[in-house]
Amino acid sequence: MQYTCKYLSPAGGITIASDGDSLTGLWFDGQKYFADTLSAEHEEKALPVFVRTKEWLDCYFGGKKPGFTPDLRLDSTPFRLAVWEILREIPYGKVITYKDIAEEVARRKGLPNMSAQAVGGAVGHNPVSIIIPCHRVVGCNGSLTGYAGGIAKKVHLLTLEGVDPGRFFVPSKGTAL
């Protein structure tokens, strides 16, 4: 069984999901791929993991770097899990490119190269937004592209972390990563 709860952030409503023990999802309400990993059968319930996740979000939206991460349980392909692990390593207040992630995945897998577009797909399907910081990924040309929650939310989150979004640009539709 899966469980959910709601959180109202300064950037909008958030739905949080759990398997009862660990965090399994965190999405801005209405974002692309919203509740992608949430089963049709779920119920709202108060759980310790939700209390911990809300503490993390309160700290984060309060402008501080949380000193802990709620327990996570991620279930996906090995490729997506590898990309999400690299996302978790991006420091607070820093950004990297899809190309950087592709190069790191290739290095860890002993491959000559990896597609930045494939990485973009995995980043976009991240089921635990904010805590797994996919908002810290930008295009190699300096574009603020590819955030399932929308560019305005990406700008909000980066600004909260002290990143100057003015050094990036918003691409037109069809711009590659």
N, C-alpha and C positions, 0 to 999 in steps of 0.2 A: 504494500500500500504506500502511496505517496501522499504527502501533506503539504499544505501551502499556508502562507500568511502574507499580509500586505505591509508595506512600509511606504510612508510618504516622505520623499526626499525633496530637497530644494530644486532638483532637476526634474521632478515628476514622480508619479506613482511607480512603485516597484513591487513585483510579485516574487516571493522567495519560495523555493521548493526543497523538500527533504524526503529522505527515505525513512525517517523516524530517528535516525542517528546522525547522519551527515548531511551537509548542504549538497544538493544536486542541481539546483538551478537558481538563477537570479537574473530577472529581466526587467527592463523598463516596460511598463504597460504599453502595449501596442507596437513594440519594436519588431523589426524583421526577425523572423524565426522565434517569435514569442512563444514560450512554453513548449518549444520543440521537443524537449526530452521529458515532458510531463505526461504521465498516462492520463487517459480519459477518466479513470476512476481515481479521484483524489479528494481530500477533504481538508478544510481549514482546521488547524489544531495548534494549540500552544505547545511548543517543544523547547527544550534547553538549547538546541542548535539555532533556533530562531532568535532566542534571547541573545546568544553570542553573536550572531550575524548582525542583529540590530545594534549591538554595542559597537561592532566594527564599523558599520555604516554611520552611526552617530559620530564616532571619532573622525572618520574620513570626511564627512560633510561638515564637520566642525573645523576643517582645515588642518588636521593633524595626520601624520602618518601612523596608521594603526600598528601596534607592536605585536600583533598576533594575527593568525588566520583561522577562521572557523574550520572545523573538520570538513573536508571535501570528499565526495565520491563521484568520480567522473567515469562515464561509461561511453566509449566510442571506439573508433578505429585506432590502431596503433599510430598512424600518421597524425591524426588530430590530437591524440594524447601527447605526442612528441611536441607538436606546435604549442599546445596549451602549457606544457611544462616550460618552454622557453618564454612564453608570455609572463608566467609567474616570476621569472627571473629579471624582468625589466624593472629597474629601480624607480621608486616613487619620484615623480618630477622629471623623468627622463623619457625620451622617445627613441624608437628604433624604426627601421624600415622593414617592409615586407621582404625586400631583398636580403637584409641582414638576417632575418629569421630563416629564409630559404637557405642561405649559405651555412648557417649554424645547423640546421636539420641535415643538410648534405654532409657536413663535417662529422656529426655524431653518427650518421649511418654509413660513413665511409663511401659516399657517392661522389661522383665528380661534380654534380650540380643538382639543383632542385628548382622547380618552377615557383616563382613568386606568386603567380596566379593561384596555384594549388594551395599555397600557404594562405593567401587571401581568403579562399573558401573555408579553410579550417578556422582562421581567425574569426570570420563572420559567424560561424556556427558555435562559437564559445558559449556554453550554457550558463556560465557564472560571470556575467558582466561585472565590471568594476573590480571585484576581488581578484579575478584573473583579468589583468588590465589590458584588454584589447584596445582600449581607447588610446594607449600609448604607442600605437603603431601608425606610421605615416608612409606615404608614397616616397620612393627614392628621389622624386623630383620636388619634394617639399610640399606635397599636397595633403590636405586633411581629407583623406578618402576612406571609405570602407568601414563606417561604424554603424552597426545594425540599429543602434538607438537613435541615429540621426546626427548630422554634423553639429547642430546646435548643442546637443548634449555632450558630444566629444569636446567641443570648445569649452563648455562649462567645466567638465572634469579636468581638462588640462590646465585651465586657468586656476582652478582650485589647488592644483599641485604646484603652481608657480611657473608653469610653462607659458611663455608668451606666444599665444596663437597667431599674433601678427606676423610672425616669421614664416608662416605657412600660408597656403592659398587653398581655396575651395575649387576643386576641379569642375569642369563642365561634364555633363553626362557622357559616358563612353571613354573617359580617360583611363588608360591602363595603370596598373599598380607599378 
